[in-house]
Structures are given as structure tokens and as C-alpha cells.
């Protein structure tokens, strides 16, 4: 992600409906992980300015933000977060260090996405959890993807094969932003750049209410705009009983 877009993300993410709901999803997953006796150590790969890292810290995790961009690292540190400059394909971190690894909208930026997943597995402790989000469906490819430096969008089958092929076990894999997919498809056909922009308050509130409704509706198996996967590295470990 370019420095300009990272700064734009940091400026809008606390208000923007998309980021707010994604952080709410992360918070729900963290609450569920408490049944495994965590929090422990967490790594947020591709953390940008650390929006999701702050959620980890707020839930008691010893969290480290990692990003390829020096701008992102500086912004995360300015927020009081631990942050390190790192290539997701070759993390400067020891084996089996982390109980949880996030890769939220990261893999689509990396041509060698298998190398990045291999690193996720390497730094996870046996029994540790990986939470991964990616944009889905090349039919939604648009100027937004180009402006965001995406390499690809994923199918459900493709993401499953990528994660399991490098040794992760899928616990759940679901679609997100399903209800707004027609709106997103229509809007992005008309865009000439990134879709990450400030928007009118009422529009932002309305879109947020729609995507929040997905928490209660049986739509997670339908086509959406994003895919979310929760997976784990096989093998029991302290604080992470085998599933």
C-alpha cells in the first residue's frame, strides 16, 4: 500500500463503516478465543497504521504491528504501538513466537502469497490461530484494486487451497459484506481510484447499519465482497487446546 493511501486509511478508519465493522468482527473473534485461555502474543501483518493492532491491545494481547511500509510503522508507533518494518514473505521474527497472527487484506498485495502464508505458519505456535481476510471474486475487479496495488481477488476455493496447502487447518471460512455487494459492484465500475474515502455522515451510518445486519442473517455462505478465514496451526500448545 502506498504511503498516501496508508495515511488516508488512518485518517478515515475510525469513522468509516467498513473499517468499523471489520474491527467489530475482529473483536468478536478475540472474545471467542478467550475460551482457549488467551490472550497471549499477537502479530498484525500488514498493519498499516495499526487500527486492528489497537483492537488487539484493547483486548489484552501483547501485540506487534508489522508492515512493509516505513510510513505505516511510523504511524503505528505514533499511536503508541509496538511496530516493526517487515516483509510478509520473510518476517524478521523467531519461529513459533505468536499465539495469534492477523493478515487482514494483505495477501492480495503479494504475488508470492504462498510465501507469506508459509511465514504465518512458521511464526505461529502449534495450536495458534490465524485470522485472514481477502477481497473476493475477480468479477469485482476494478480501478479500486489497481489503486490499492492488488494482485488478485480470491475465490473461496482458492483461499482454502492456499491456507491448507501451507499447513493450516481451516476452522471457518465465510463471506462478508454480502448485502452491499450489488452496491459495491455498481459503485466501483464508476470509480477511477480507491474506494477508501470520507463520506457523508448519513450515508456512512446507513451503510454501517446494513453491513451490521449480517451479524444476524444467514448470508455467510453467499457471494460477498470479502472472505474471512479463521484457521489454526495443527498441534496442541499451552493455552491452545487441540480443537
N, C-alpha and C positions, 0 to 999 in steps of 0.2 A: 504494500500500500504506500502510495506517495505521501511525502511529508504534509502537503497541503490537505490531502484527504484525511489524514490522521488528525490534524488539528481541527478540521471541520467536524469530524466524528466526536471529538472531545467536547466541542462547543455545544453540540445538539443532543448528545446521548442521554443526558439526564431528563430531557423533556420529550424526546421523540418516542412515539408509540411503539415502534419496532424494537428499539433497544430496551425500553421499559419492560415490555412483555417477555423478552428473551431473558432479562435478568430475573424476572419472576419465575420463569421455568427453571433456571439455574438454582434459585433459592429453594424451590420445591424438591429438586433432586438432592440438594445438600441436606435438607431436613430428613429425607428418606435414608440417606447414608448414615445418619446417626444411629440407626439400628445395628450398624457394623462396629460401633464403638469409636467412630471417628468424631471430630476432625483430627487431622494429622498434618502432614506436609502436602502442599498442592503446588502444581506448576500450571501457569496460564500461558500457553504458547500462542504467539501472535496476539499479544495482549493489547496492542495499540497503546492507548493512554491509561489502561488499567481499569476500565469500567467494570469488567467482570471480576478482576482481581479484588476490587473493593468489596464485592459481594462475598467472596471467599473469606476475606479478613473479617467482615462483619459477622460471619457465621463461625468464627473461631479458628479458622485454618491458618497455619503458618504458610503463607502464600508468596510465591515468587512469580513476577511477571517476566516474560521473555519475548523479545521482538527483534526482528532483523533491522528495524529502523532505529537509528540513534535518536531521532526526534521522538519516537514513541517511548523509548527508555527514559529520556529526559522528562517527558510529560508525566510518566508514571512516577518517577522519583519526586517530582514536584508535588505530587499528591501524597507523598509520604509513604510510598510503596517500595518494597524491595523489587529491583528490576535489573535485568542483565541483557546485554546485547547478545543475540544468539541466532544462528541459522537452524531452522527446524529440522534440517536434514543431517545436522551434525552438532547436537547440543553439547555445550561445554559443561556437562553435568555428570555425576557418577551414576553407575548402574543402580537400579532398584532403590532409588532415593525417595520416590514420591508415592503417597497413598492415592493421589488423585491427579490426573492430568486433563486439562481442558485444551481443546483445539476448536475454538468457535470461529467458523468461517475463515479457516486457514488453508486447508488442503487444496481448495480450488485455485489458490495463488501459486501453487508449486507444481512444476512439471513432473518432478520426481516425487510424486506423492507417496509412493511406497517407501521411499527412504525416510520420509517424515513419520509415517506410521511405525516403521521399524524402530525409530528413536523413541516414540511414545512408549512402545512395549519395553524397550531397554531400560528406560528410567523409572518405569512403574515397578513397584514391589509386587511379588506374586500375590494374587488376590486383590490388587489395586484396581481402581476404576478409571476408565477413560470416558469422557463426555465429548462428543464430536458433533458439530453442526456444519452443514454444507448447503449451498444453493442446489436446487434440483431441477432437472429436466432442461435439456438443450433447446427444447421448443420455446423456452422463455429467454433464450439468449438475446441480448440487446446491447445498446450503447452503454447501459449501466455496467454490464460485465466488462466491457472494454475499458471504461473509465476506472473501474475498480481493479484492473490488472488481473482479471480472472483468466485462467487457462481453460477451464471446463466447468460445466454443471454436471451433477451426478444423477444417476438413476438409483432407485432403491437397491436393485440387484448389484449394481456396480459398487456402491458404498459397502454393502455387505461383503462382497468378494474382496474388496480392498482390505478391510479390517480383519476379517477372518484369515485371509491369505498371509498376513504377517503375525498371526498367532493370538489375536484377541478373540474372546468369546462374546458374541452379541447377547446382551440381556434384553434390550428393547430397541426397536428401530421404528420411528414413526414420522409422519408428515406434520409440518407446522405451517401456519399461515395459509390454511386451506380455504377459508371462507373468502379471503380477499384475493385469491389467485386471479379471478377474472379482471378485477380492478388493476392489479399489478401488471398483468399482461397487456391490458389496454394502455395504461399509462406509459409503460416502458417502450412500447412501439413508437411513442411520440417524443421520447427523450433524446437528447443529443449528448448527455453526460450522465453523471452519477445521480442516483435517486436519493442520496443522503442529503437532504436539505431541510432547513427550517420551514415549518408550515403553519398556516393559521391555527389558532388555538382550538376552535370548534371542530375543524377538520381532524386535527390531531386527536382530540378527545373521542370523536366518532369512530375513527379507525381503531383506536385503542380498545374501545368497547366491543367492537366486532371481533377483534382477534382474541380478546379475553374470553369471549363466549366459547371458544374452542376448548377451554378447560372443562366444560360440562357437556360437550356434544360428542357423539361417536363418529368423529371425522378423521381420526389419526391415520386411517388406512387409505384415505382418498388422496388424489394428487394435490400437492401444495406448492409453495414457493421454496421451502426449505425442508431438509431432512435432519433429524436429530437421532443420534445413536448413543446408547449407554452400553458399554462393554467392559469386560474385565480381563486382566491377565490371569491365566489359569494358575491354580495353586493356592492353598491357604496360607495366610500370614497373620501375624499378631494384629488384632483389630479388624481383620477382614476374613471372617469365617467363609469357608467354601460355600458356594451357592447350591 
